[in-house]
Amino acid sequence: MLLIYRALKRRANARKLAITTPNGIDESSYVRIGGIDQWISVRGEDRSNPVILELHGGPGASNLVFLPRTRAWERHFTVVRWDMRGAGKTFAAGGPEGQGELTLDRLHADALEVTDHIRTRLNVPKVLLLANSFGTVIGLRLARDHPERYSAYVGTDQNIAGGGRDTSAYEALLTRLEKAGRKKQRAKIAALGPDRSSWSAHEWAEYAKTVVTTDPLTYDTMKTVVIRSLWFSPLHTLRDLRAYLKAQTFSEPLGPQATAIDEHAEGTAFRLPFFLFQGEHDVLTPPEPAHRFYTEVTAPTKDFALIPDASHFASFRHPDHFLNLLLTRVRPVVTGEAVSRTR
């Protein structure tokens, strides 16, 4: 019965994803990027809409599974979803041995190639960069260094790697474990120490898993949003889902690489519109460090918003609220439909 229900839900989601508008676009294929074949999906109801390039999280966690939840975004934007090396369909096609070099620098170079491929394919001078979770590590560097390619930067579940200065999320986890009486778990996390740059890939992954499973709102989002999206994705077979999970394990070494970055030292001057939309109760990438970074940012225009009743995965838990932020705060700026404003 479970598989029958899954089949019915997948069929309904597939119907929901159909794009039938005269000027719409629904393309997906492997494109040669950085020496390997990487999966790129391009979807939207009107090719004249602004183009979004999504940078997914994880690392290694494709956003393709969220298509049914974010379907409404495609009425107002052409959305490009790219499975990075080590993620999703790119990982499934090449396997572990076919991913090549797995470093932040390599992903950054890949992202520039994808950006230029999309600019050429869709004949647009710039694309709107939308990054979530781990993708924001790549996204900040792209936005900072290549404003000629991007009309604006939007970060959500924004990571702020601060060179080890901020340990609030780590300390909050210890407090949460102590209050819950989980002494063994607390001792295990305490033994890691607050210096994330010294953690192994496995330790980094265990920390993230502990954060997710010990916060009620985050855990609920994982079950009702992430797991359900995986299970009912019309684009993923059971074999694809196994590859999806293996990809995240394979990509774990990227996590500790990201902790070595100091975003404040990298620079807070951005020559493009800059937006951060953060889950109000995010315990994995808390809003406080993101807001402190935002206050230091100089940009032609900038804005910050909290998404209520949201932890991590804020844009996918409340896709309509997030779309409203895109339409009222971002789209007018990138299209010139309204005067930019700064908060």
N, C-alpha and C positions, 0 to 999 in steps of 0.2 A: 504493500500500500504506500509506503514511503516513497518508493521510486516512481509509482504512478502519479502521486501528488507532485513530485519534483518535475516530472515530464509535463504535467498540465501547467504548472507555474512557469516553466521555461518557455512553453509555447505561447502563453499569454505575454510574457516579457518580450519575446521575439516580435509579436504583433505590435507591441508598444513602441518598439525601436524602429519600425518601418518609417522611412522618409519618402514621402510621395509628392512633395511640393515641386513645381516646375523648375525652380532654380536651386533645388537642394543638391546635396552631395553626400554620398555614403560610399567611401572607398576604404579598403584595408588591404595591405599587402606587406611583404618583406621588401625592405629597401637596404641596399648596401651602404652601411654606415660604419666608419672606423674599421673597415676590413672584414666585417661579418654582416650577415643578414639580420636586420632588426625590424620588428613589427611596428607599423604605423597605421593608425586609424584616423580618418578624417570624416567628420559628420556635421551636418548642419542643414537647416531648412532653407537658407538663403545665402548664396555665396557672397552677397554684398555685405553681409554682417562682419563685424570685427572678428579676427581670427585669434583663438586662444591656443597656446601650446601648454599642455599640462605636464608637469614634472611630478611623477608619483613618488610615494613614500616607500617605507620598508626599513632598510633597503630591500629591493627585490620584490616589492608588492605592487603589481600592476593595478591601474585604475580601471581597466576594462570591465571588471566585475560590477562596477557601480553605474554602468550605462543606464539601466532602467531607472535608477534613482535620480540621475541628473539629466534625464531626457529633456526636461523643460529648458535647460540651458541652451539646447541646440536650436530653439526657436529664435534666439537673440544673438547667438554667436556660432561661428564655425569652430568646432572643438577638435583639436588634434591631440590624440592620446598615443603616447609612445612607450612601448615596453623596452626599457633600458637593457643593456647587456646584463645578464644575470637575473632577469625578471620575466615573468609571464611567458608569452608566446615566443619571445626571443630566446629565452632559456630552453623552452620545450623543443624548439627546432634544432638547436646546436648542441644541447646537453652541456654538462660541466666542461668537457674538453673543448667545446666550440665557442666559448665566451671570450677568449683572448685575455688581455690584460684587464684586471678588475681593480682599478684605482679611481680616486676622485678626479685626478687629472684626466684620465681617459674618458670618464663620463662627461666631464666638462667639454672636452674636445668633440665627443659624440653629439652633445647637445647643440653645439654650434653648427655641426654638419646638418643635423635634423632641422634646425632653424632655417638655414639657407635653402635646404631642400623644400621646405614648406613655403618659404617666401617665393621661390621660383615656381613651384607647382601651382600655387594659388594666386600668383601675380600680385603680391602685396609687399610694400616696402618694409613693414614692421609687423610683428605679432605681439599679442598681449601675453606676458609670461605669468602663468598661474602655477605656483609650487605649493605642495603640501608635505608636511612632515619631513622625512629625510630629503625629499626633493628640494626643500628650501635651502639646504646646504649648497647644492649646485646652483640654485636659483639666485641667491644673493650675489654670488661671484659673477654670474652671467649679467645680472642687472647692473652691477657696479662697473664692470669692465667693457660692456658692449651695448651702450644705450642706443647706438645707431641701428640695432636690430630689433629693439623692443619698444613698444608704445607705452608700456607701463609694467610695473612689477606688483603682483598680488601674492602675498604669502599667507598661508593659513596652517595651523598646527606648526607655527614658525619655530624652528630651532635657532637658538642663539648660542653658538659655541663661544664661550667667553674666556677661553684660555684657562679654564679651571677656577675663575674668580667666583662664579655663582654656583653654590652647592645646595640651593634651597629645595630643589626637587628631591635630591638624595636625602636630605635631612627630613623632609616631609614624609618620605617613605618609611624611614626608621621610626618616626613618631606614630605613623599609621599602624605599623606592625606591632609596636609596643602596646598601643591601646587595644589592639585585637588579641593580645596575648600570644602572638605567634613568635615565641622566643627563638626557635631554631632558625626560622626564616630571617628574623632580625639579626641574629648572630652571623648568618651567612652573608647578608648584605653589608653589615658593619665590617666584616673581615675584608671586603673589597676596598674599603677606604673611599674617600670622596674624590680622589684623583682619577678621573675616568681615563686619562691618557695611559694609565698603567694597567688597565683592564685588558684581558684577552677578548677575542671575538665572542667566545662562548660566555664569558662573564658579562659582557655588554648585553648579549641577548637575554640572559637570565634576569638581569636587572630590569630590562624593559618588560619582560613577561611578568615579573613580580609587581611592577607598577600597575600594569593593566588589570591583573587579576585581583588586586587588593583595593581598588577604588570602585565602589558600586556603580557609579555613572559610566565610567570607562568600560567596566566589565559588561554592563548592560548594552552599551553601544557595540562592543565586540560581538556579542551574541545576536542582537537584533538587527544590526546593520551590516557588519563585516561578514560574519558567518553566513547569514541568510543571503547576502549578495553573492557570495561564493557559490553556495549550494544551488541557487536558482538562476545563475547566469546562463543565458541562452547561447553564449559564445564559448562555453567551456564544457567539455565532456568530463567524465570522471577521471580519465587519464590526464586531461588538462589540469584538473584540480590537484592531482598528485604532483604534477610538475610545478604548479604554482607554489605549493608549500615547500617543495625541495629547493626552489629558486631562492626563497627567503633564507633558508639555512645556508645555501651556497654563498649568498651575498653578505652574510654576517660580518666578514672582515672589513667591510666598508664602514661599519659603525664606529669602531675605535679610531679609524683614520679621521673621521669627522670631528672627534673630540679634541684633536690636536689643533684645530683652527681657533684663532681668536678674531671674531668678527669685528670687534671694536678696533683692533690693530689693523685689520684688513682695510678698514675705512668706512666712514659713515656718510660720505658725500656721494649722492646718486644724481645723475643727470637725466632722470626720467621720473614720471609720477610714481609714487611709492605708497603702497597700501598694505596694511596688516589687519586681518580679520581673524580673531583668536577665540577659541572656546573659552567661555568665562570660567569654567571649572577644570580646565586641562591640567592634569597632574604629570603628564609625560613631557610636554613642552609648555610650561606654565606661562600665563599671560604677562606676569610681572617682568621677567627679563626681556620679553619681546617689547613691552611698552617702554622700558628703560632705553632699549636700543632705538626704538622709534623716536623718542624725544631727542636723541642725539643726531638723528638723520637730517641732513639738508637735502632738499629735493625741490623741483619746480612746483610740485604740489604733493601733499601727503595726507593720509587719513588713517585712523585706527578705530576699530570697532570690536566690541565683545559680543559674542553670540551666546545668548542665554540658554540655559538647560543643555549645555554642550561641554564635553570634555575634549579629548582627542577625537579625530575624525569629525570635527565640527561641521565641515561643509557637506559631509555625506549623511550625518544625522539630521541636519536641517537644510536640505538642498534648496528649498524654496526661500528660506530666509537668506541663505548665501546668495542666491540669484538676485534677490532684491538689493543686496549690497552691491553686487556687480552692476545692476541696472541704474541704481540711483547715485552711486558714488564713482564708479569706474568708467562705465561706458560713455557718459557725457564728456569725461575728460579726454578719452582716447579718440572720440569722434568729433570733438569740437562743438558738441551740441549745447554745452553749458560752460560758464566761466569756472575755471579751476578754483578750488578753495583749499585752505590749509588749516589743519587743526593742530 
